[in-house]
Amino acid sequence: MAEIKLRRSLLYVPGNMPSMLQNIPIFHCDGVIIDLEDAVPLSEKDAARVLVRRFLENHTDRNKEVLVRINPLDSKWGYDDLREVLPAMPDGIRLPKADTPEIVERLDTLLTEFEEELEVPIGHFRILPSIESAQGVINCIKTARTSDRVFALAFGAEDYTASLEIERTKTGEELFHARTRVVWAAKAAGIQAIDSIFSDVNDMEGLQRETALIKTLGFTGKSLVNPRQIDVVHEIFAPKQEEVDYALQVVEAIKRAREMGTGVISLGGKMVDAPVVKRAVRVLKTAGAHGMIDIELDEEVIYGQE
């Protein structure tokens, strides 16, 4: 199992607001999404992309992942967004309206062309497709596998509910099928799944409930609209101490099983086999990424030699 890169919190920062751009280094989120799309009025599109480029050129010592949400590629701004911001070396592009695999393929091709022009390694710029419509949900399994640049799938609930001509509710029953399908697509492709924003920045209890729900569905992170939401999301995604303690017991138990020449063992009256071990290792790696523990995992011993 590969090391875990935390993407619990991806904070939107409007690309037309210099004061918020300057605060990016002090936000303690895992990543930021500098927004050139919905947050920027039409009259400010050109100025915003220049502002974002200048910010990124001056912000080279980065302490978090930096993505730029461009305008849709089929809009009159999308290509110009890429042309302007890619020389300033963001980590990747959040692609809105990723309704089909073909639009991701198109972005992949454009990124390769820019990498060649900029003389940076092919594959440097990553892609985070945003699944925001009924069509996008239907196609997301193929979208997740379209390019090696795709490191996660993001879900956009506001646009998704608009495409269904329904209201988004705080309880979220209307999002269940779409969320599970996005998670299935991401997990099957071996990538992460990032949930939609929770727009009510004053309802921290609602944010807690929604984050706990999407964690149980398999999401590994959430898009955010306000820095005050970061701590709540991080707390929910952190493993509970009892989960970490049990995972440590599982790892020790399976090590004993290996010494006995078997692949299963009983722990507290419950069988410990490969799926239980896999979950335990993931809990421990997640805990390590959160700074909760410092442990070396010998996976050859844990999983047994081939």
C-alpha positions as CSV (number, residue, x, y, z in Angstrom):
1,M,0.0,0.0,0.0
2,A,1.4,3.4,-1.0
3,E,2.0,6.1,1.5
4,I,-1.1,8.3,2.1
5,K,-1.1,11.9,0.9
6,L,-3.7,13.8,2.9
7,R,-6.3,15.7,1.0
8,R,-8.8,16.1,3.8
9,S,-9.4,19.8,3.1
10,L,-9.2,21.6,-0.3
11,L,-10.0,25.3,0.3
12,Y,-11.4,27.5,-2.4
13,V,-9.7,30.8,-2.7
14,P,-11.1,33.4,-5.2
15,G,-8.6,34.3,-7.9
16,N,-9.7,37.9,-8.0
17,M,-9.1,38.7,-4.3
18,P,-5.4,39.6,-3.6
19,S,-6.0,39.7,0.2
20,M,-7.1,36.0,0.3
21,L,-4.4,34.9,-2.1
22,Q,-1.8,36.4,0.2
23,N,-3.2,34.5,3.1
24,I,-2.8,31.1,1.4
25,P,0.5,30.3,3.2
26,I,-1.1,30.7,6.6
27,F,-4.2,28.5,5.9
28,H,-3.6,25.1,7.5
29,C,-5.6,23.1,4.9
30,D,-4.0,20.3,2.9
31,G,-4.5,22.1,-0.3
32,V,-6.0,25.2,-2.0
33,I,-8.0,25.6,-5.1
34,I,-7.5,29.0,-6.6
35,D,-10.7,29.7,-8.4
36,L,-10.9,31.4,-11.8
37,E,-14.4,30.0,-12.5
38,D,-17.5,30.6,-10.4
39,A,-15.9,33.0,-7.9
40,V,-14.8,35.4,-10.6
41,P,-17.3,37.7,-12.4
42,L,-17.1,37.8,-16.2
43,S,-15.8,41.3,-16.2
44,E,-12.8,40.2,-14.1
45,K,-11.8,37.0,-15.8
46,D,-8.8,38.4,-17.6
47,A,-7.5,40.4,-14.7
48,A,-7.9,37.5,-12.3
49,R,-5.8,35.0,-14.2
50,V,-3.0,37.6,-14.4
51,L,-3.3,38.2,-10.7
52,V,-3.1,34.4,-10.0
53,R,0.0,34.0,-12.2
54,R,1.8,36.8,-10.4
55,F,0.9,35.4,-7.0
56,L,2.1,31.9,-7.9
57,E,5.3,33.3,-9.4
58,N,6.0,35.0,-6.0
59,H,4.8,32.1,-3.9
60,T,7.3,29.4,-4.9
61,D,8.1,28.2,-1.3
62,R,4.8,26.3,-0.9
63,N,3.6,24.5,2.2
64,K,0.5,22.9,0.6
65,E,-0.8,21.6,-2.7
66,V,-2.0,24.4,-5.0
67,L,-4.5,23.7,-7.7
68,V,-6.2,26.2,-10.1
69,R,-9.8,25.8,-11.1
70,I,-9.9,27.0,-14.7
71,N,-13.1,27.9,-16.6
72,P,-14.6,25.0,-18.6
73,L,-12.5,24.1,-21.6
74,D,-15.4,24.7,-24.0
75,S,-15.8,28.3,-22.7
76,K,-13.9,31.2,-24.2
77,W,-11.7,31.5,-21.0
78,G,-10.5,28.0,-20.3
79,Y,-7.5,27.8,-22.7
80,D,-6.4,31.3,-21.8
81,D,-6.5,30.3,-18.1
82,L,-4.1,27.5,-18.8
83,R,-1.8,29.7,-21.0
84,E,-1.6,32.3,-18.2
85,V,-1.2,30.2,-15.0
86,L,0.8,27.1,-16.1
87,P,4.1,28.9,-16.4
88,A,3.8,29.8,-12.7
89,M,3.8,26.0,-11.9
90,P,0.6,25.2,-9.9
91,D,0.6,21.5,-8.9
92,G,-2.5,20.8,-11.0
93,I,-5.8,21.8,-12.5
94,R,-9.2,21.4,-11.1
95,L,-11.3,20.7,-14.2
96,P,-15.0,21.8,-13.9
97,K,-17.8,20.2,-15.8
98,A,-15.9,17.0,-16.3
99,D,-19.0,15.4,-17.9
100,T,-17.1,13.0,-20.2
101,P,-13.8,11.2,-20.4
102,E,-13.1,13.1,-23.6
103,I,-12.9,16.5,-21.9
104,V,-10.3,15.0,-19.5
105,E,-8.4,13.6,-22.5
106,R,-8.4,17.0,-24.1
107,L,-7.0,18.6,-21.0
108,D,-4.3,15.9,-20.7
109,T,-3.2,16.6,-24.3
110,L,-3.1,20.4,-23.6
111,L,-1.1,19.9,-20.5
112,T,1.4,17.7,-22.3
113,E,1.8,20.5,-25.0
114,F,2.4,23.1,-22.3
115,E,4.9,20.9,-20.5
116,E,6.9,20.4,-23.7
117,E,6.8,24.2,-24.2
118,L,7.8,24.9,-20.6
119,E,10.4,22.1,-20.6
120,V,9.1,20.5,-17.5
121,P,8.7,16.7,-17.1
122,I,5.7,15.2,-18.8
123,G,3.0,14.5,-16.2
124,H,4.1,17.3,-13.9
125,F,0.6,18.9,-13.9
126,R,-2.1,16.8,-12.3
127,I,-5.8,16.8,-13.0
128,L,-8.7,16.8,-10.5
129,P,-11.9,16.3,-12.6
130,S,-15.1,17.7,-11.0
131,I,-18.2,15.6,-11.4
132,E,-21.0,18.1,-11.5
133,S,-23.9,16.7,-13.5
134,A,-26.1,13.7,-14.2
135,Q,-24.0,13.0,-17.3
136,G,-20.8,13.4,-15.3
137,V,-22.0,10.9,-12.7
138,I,-23.0,8.4,-15.4
139,N,-19.5,8.7,-17.0
140,C,-17.4,9.0,-13.9
141,I,-16.1,5.4,-13.9
142,K,-14.5,5.9,-17.3
143,T,-13.4,9.5,-16.4
144,A,-11.5,8.2,-13.3
145,R,-9.4,6.0,-15.6
146,T,-8.8,8.4,-18.4
147,S,-5.4,9.7,-17.6
148,D,-2.5,9.0,-15.2
149,R,-2.6,12.6,-14.2
150,V,-6.0,12.1,-12.5
151,F,-5.2,11.7,-8.8
152,A,-8.8,12.1,-7.4
153,L,-12.4,12.7,-8.4
154,A,-14.2,15.7,-7.0
155,F,-18.0,15.9,-6.6
156,G,-19.8,19.1,-7.1
157,A,-23.2,18.9,-5.4
158,E,-24.5,22.4,-6.2
159,D,-24.2,22.0,-10.0
160,Y,-25.3,18.3,-9.8
161,T,-28.6,19.2,-8.1
162,A,-29.1,22.0,-10.6
163,S,-28.6,19.5,-13.5
164,L,-31.4,17.3,-11.9
165,E,-33.6,20.4,-11.4
166,I,-33.9,19.7,-7.7
167,E,-33.0,21.5,-4.4
168,R,-29.9,20.6,-2.4
169,T,-30.9,19.8,1.2
170,K,-28.8,19.7,4.3
171,T,-29.7,16.0,5.0
172,G,-28.4,15.1,1.5
173,E,-30.6,12.2,0.6
174,E,-30.7,13.4,-3.0
175,L,-26.9,13.1,-3.3
176,F,-26.5,9.6,-2.0
177,H,-26.5,7.7,-5.4
178,A,-24.1,10.3,-7.0
179,R,-21.8,10.3,-4.0
180,T,-21.5,6.5,-3.9
181,R,-21.0,6.3,-7.6
182,V,-18.1,8.8,-7.5
183,V,-16.6,6.9,-4.6
184,W,-16.9,3.6,-6.5
185,A,-15.3,5.1,-9.6
186,A,-12.4,6.6,-7.6
187,K,-11.7,3.5,-5.5
188,A,-11.8,1.2,-8.5
189,A,-9.3,3.4,-10.2
190,G,-7.1,3.6,-7.1
191,I,-7.5,7.3,-6.6
192,Q,-9.0,9.6,-3.9
193,A,-12.5,11.0,-3.7
194,I,-13.2,14.6,-2.7
195,D,-16.7,15.6,-1.6
196,S,-18.5,18.8,-2.4
197,I,-18.6,22.0,-0.4
198,F,-20.8,22.6,2.6
199,S,-22.0,26.2,1.9
200,D,-23.4,27.3,5.2
201,V,-20.2,28.5,7.0
202,N,-22.1,29.2,10.2
203,D,-23.5,25.7,10.6
204,M,-20.6,23.7,12.1
205,E,-22.8,21.0,13.4
206,G,-24.2,20.4,9.9
207,L,-20.7,20.3,8.5
208,Q,-19.7,17.7,11.2
209,R,-22.7,15.5,10.3
210,E,-22.1,15.8,6.5
211,T,-18.3,15.1,6.8
212,A,-19.0,12.1,9.1
213,L,-21.4,10.8,6.5
214,I,-19.1,11.2,3.5
215,K,-16.3,9.6,5.4
216,T,-18.4,6.5,6.0
217,L,-19.1,6.4,2.2
218,G,-15.4,6.3,1.4
219,F,-14.5,10.0,0.6
220,T,-11.1,11.0,1.7
221,G,-11.5,14.7,1.7
222,K,-13.8,17.7,1.2
223,S,-13.8,21.0,-0.7
224,L,-14.2,24.0,1.6
225,V,-15.3,27.6,1.2
226,N,-14.1,29.1,4.5
227,P,-11.0,28.6,6.6
228,R,-13.1,28.2,9.7
229,Q,-14.3,24.8,8.3
230,I,-10.8,23.3,8.2
231,D,-10.5,22.1,11.8
232,V,-13.9,20.5,11.8
233,V,-13.1,18.5,8.7
234,H,-9.6,17.5,9.9
235,E,-11.0,16.2,13.2
236,I,-13.6,14.0,11.5
237,F,-11.1,12.5,9.0
238,A,-8.6,11.7,11.7
239,P,-8.7,8.1,13.0
240,K,-10.1,7.7,16.5
241,Q,-7.6,6.7,19.1
242,E,-9.5,3.4,19.7
243,E,-9.2,2.6,15.9
244,V,-5.5,3.2,16.1
245,D,-5.1,1.0,19.2
246,Y,-7.0,-1.8,17.6
247,A,-5.1,-1.5,14.3
248,L,-1.8,-1.8,16.3
249,Q,-3.2,-5.0,17.9
250,V,-4.2,-6.4,14.5
251,V,-0.7,-5.8,13.1
252,E,1.0,-7.5,16.1
253,A,-1.5,-10.4,15.8
254,I,-0.8,-11.0,12.1
255,K,2.9,-10.9,12.8
256,R,2.5,-13.7,15.3
257,A,0.4,-15.6,12.7
258,R,3.2,-15.3,10.2
259,E,5.6,-16.7,12.7
260,M,3.3,-19.6,13.2
261,G,3.1,-20.2,9.5
262,T,-0.6,-19.1,9.0
263,G,-2.4,-16.2,7.4
264,V,-5.2,-15.9,10.0
265,I,-5.3,-15.6,13.7
266,S,-7.9,-14.8,16.4
267,L,-7.9,-11.5,18.2
268,G,-10.5,-10.9,21.0
269,G,-12.6,-13.8,19.6
270,K,-12.7,-12.3,16.1
271,M,-10.8,-13.7,13.1
272,V,-8.0,-11.5,11.7
273,D,-7.5,-12.2,8.0
274,A,-6.3,-10.3,5.0
275,P,-9.1,-7.7,4.7
276,V,-8.9,-6.9,8.4
277,V,-5.1,-6.5,8.1
278,K,-5.5,-4.2,5.1
279,R,-7.9,-1.9,7.0
280,A,-5.6,-1.8,10.0
281,V,-2.6,-0.9,7.9
282,R,-4.6,1.9,6.2
283,V,-5.7,3.2,9.7
284,L,-2.0,3.3,10.8
285,K,-0.8,5.0,7.7
286,T,-3.5,7.6,8.0
287,A,-2.7,8.1,11.7
288,G,0.9,8.5,10.7
289,A,0.0,11.1,8.1
290,H,-2.0,13.0,10.8
291,G,1.1,12.9,13.1
292,M,-0.7,10.7,15.7
293,I,1.9,7.9,15.6
294,D,5.4,7.3,14.4
295,I,5.7,3.7,13.4
296,E,7.6,1.7,10.7
297,L,5.4,-0.8,9.0
298,D,7.2,-3.9,7.6
299,E,4.6,-4.8,4.9
300,E,6.6,-7.8,3.8
301,V,6.1,-9.3,7.3
302,I,2.5,-8.1,7.6
303,Y,1.3,-9.4,4.3
304,G,3.8,-12.3,3.9
305,Q,6.3,-12.8,1.2
306,E,5.1,-13.6,-2.4
